[in-house]
Amino acid sequence: MINVPEMFGELVFNDKVMKERLTPEVYKSLHRTIGRGKPLDLNVANSVANAMKEWAIEKGATHFTHWFQPMTGITAEKHDSFISPTGDDGVIMEFSGKELIKGESDASSFPSGGLRATFEARGYTAWDPTSYAFIKDNSLCIPTVFCSWGGEALDMKTPLLRSIEAVNRHAKRVLKALGNEDIKRVISTVGPEQEYFLIDKEIFSQRKDLIYCGRTLFGAQPPKGQEVEHHYYGAIKPRIGAFMKDLDIELWKLGILAKTEHNEAAPAQHELAPIYTTLNTAADHNQITMETMRRVAEKHNLVCLLHEKPFAGVNGSGKHINWSLSTNKGQNLFEPGKSPKENAQFLLFLSAVIRAVDEYQDILRASVATAGNDHRLGASEAPPAIISMFLGDELTDILNAMESGEEYTENEKTEMEIGVDVLPHFPKDTTDRNRTSPFAFTGNKFEFRMPGSALSVAGPSTVINTIVADVLSDFADKLEASEDITRTLNKLIRRTIREHKRIIFNGDGYSDEWKEEAARRGLSNLPKTVDALPAQVADKAVELYARHAIFTKKELESRYEIQLESYCSTLEIEAATMLDLAKKDIIPAVNRYVTELSESLVIQKKAGARVCIATVTEQDQLSLLFDELYKSTIKLEEAVSCIPNYKNDIEAKARYLCDTVLVRMAILRDTCDKIEESTPADMWPMPDYGVLMFDI
């Protein structure tokens, strides 16, 4: 029998363990550092390090590592053992405060976007005491930030922590202006829903495209996909259930609040959702979750695919970020209240998000722009690339009434003046869910549905925090200067609704009518990564991030370059893999089949047998497709040969890959998929979609 409460967090150096193993003085000092950002005394650090080491050794750890999140999108770690020589050919196990607080890594070997030259190798990791250390594979993992010798952020966590502090600072100012003097902290919370695919490891190993690219570059549609919707929330197959059980256990040991798991819409697709927690912890936990998924899948002879679109024609995988703000007293700032004061506060914070999403829609879109996500956004299972907000009809009606100053009628008339009655009875689940909305209000939080499944939570969350902090800063300025808070509140909310209501859309985001309507509203539509990324380094973005000390201009430009390089590398690898498959596997296989058909017809004619018209027709059609296949391969090869011409201009290279290489890849795929439909399964050189998605 599994004792979950006893097991939960057993591999985490959490608050409970700290209380048990640290002296009261050291524990209090550490919490001052965590809660108030106070410097950590070296003697205290030594005490914490020794307690960590002793605890970790008892759990079987032999090494420690500074665990950080560079701009690769995954985590990194360098392991050092606890051993130290004693001088008598023996060793002791040591771990100092200096080793806990600071480490060094080769900064030039990680993506830096020009911040570090090859010869400028120094980079530093620094302990993030707000995130608990944990044990993984017999190593004590210490969550850290990663920066260059010059102090520039080289990771995902540093700007995230800066944004958490920015939204805390300005939200507290607003709350204080509204009379909430006792609020000490406003906490960003997130619950990331993680979608993924599981396929058989042996079948996976027969697909070069999955091995090299994480997605299939070829594949005709099987007779059955997700049309009958049997898989969604369906009974979980025993092999998948065993994986999910083991995954839960591993995550619970690491203190991760794995809660909900089910089959998703596409065959072989599944979802895991945790209980939401503080943003910094959630970002760390999601990285650990993705890594653990892959590791546990291996034990079950499965492969976990986290690509945004592994299979064409069925749903891709997203990572829905459920974001909210709460106070240190446990009050959710997006929870409608029972008193006029609480409702006024709710409406003000809701208005702040509406304005933030509208003013910075292009920056928000850029935060989820990747080569993989381009295949998913707007593909009938994910939101479109047009940013909009879903609030539900009732809340939208209330806001419209607020804007006009009219009464909102529910069961009885309600005077729409803050300070009297602001909202009628408004239960948390009064709004339906809108799967086509990129940014939906779901009762007491916002669900950002655009991020792809492999994306770090940190990037989009940093943007959300920053843009909301920016609006709250402006609100706070006006409230702090006001002599009539109620009047100023009304003006702020009404003006915000009037100027930014264009972003609110409760309808079908997939419809062509919405695209036309969004254009009339002046909303941006940036369907491709190369269209979206420039917003990150536009003057508006530079000024925004500088105001709140999230990124310097240099740091922003470096990230822009890194993302362009990642986009280019992804497409170059995919194009090269496609050519490799076409030339070495598909063309030879199709050639054998065409030859076999031709020889069969010759034999029939020599024998004087009746020649089947269908066979002749099939041969003719296949021969024509084979010619197209060869020509399409040559065309793609020519396009790829021109890529080096753009080596000194990363923006032009990305555009060329998007507009030329990707287009020719699509043509080659279309031809191959048509040929696959006419080729016997035993002659096709790789497992087909039916086997990949249904053979578990």
Secondary structure, 3 states (H helix, E strand, C coil): CCCHHHHCCCCEECHHHHHHHCCHHHHHHHHHHHHHCCCCCHHHHHHHHHHHHHHHHHCCCCEEEEEECECCCCCECCEEECEEECCCCCEEECCCHHHHHEEEEEHHHCCCCCCCCCCCCEEEEEECCCCCEEEECCEEEEEEEEEECCCCECECHHHHHHHHHHHHHHHHHHHHHCCCCCCCCEEEEEEEEEEEEEEEHHHHCCCHHHHHHCCCCCCCCCCCCCCCCCCCCCCCCHHHHHHHHHHHHHHHHCCCCEEEEEECCCCCEEEEEECCEEHHHHHHHHHHHHHHHHHHHHHCCEEEECCCCCCCCCCCCEEEEEEEEEECCCCECCCCCCCHHHHHHHHHHHHHHHHHHHHCHHHHHHCCCCHHHHCCCCCCCCCCCECCEECCHHHHHHHHHHHHCCCEECCCEECCCCCCCCCCCCCCCCCCCCCCCCEEECCCCEEECCCECCCCCHHHHHHHHHHHHHHHHHHHHHHHCCCCHHHHHHHHHHHHHHHHHHHECCCCCCCHHHHHHHHHHCCCECCCHHHHHHHHHCHHHHHHHHHCCCCCHHHHHHHHHHHHHHHHHHHHHHHHHHHHHHHHHHHHHHHHHHHHHHHHHHHHHHCCCCCCHHHHHHHHHHHHHHHHHHHHHHHHHHHHHCHHHHCCCHHHHHHHHHHHHHHHHHHHHHHHHHHHHHCCHHHCCCCCHHHHHHCC
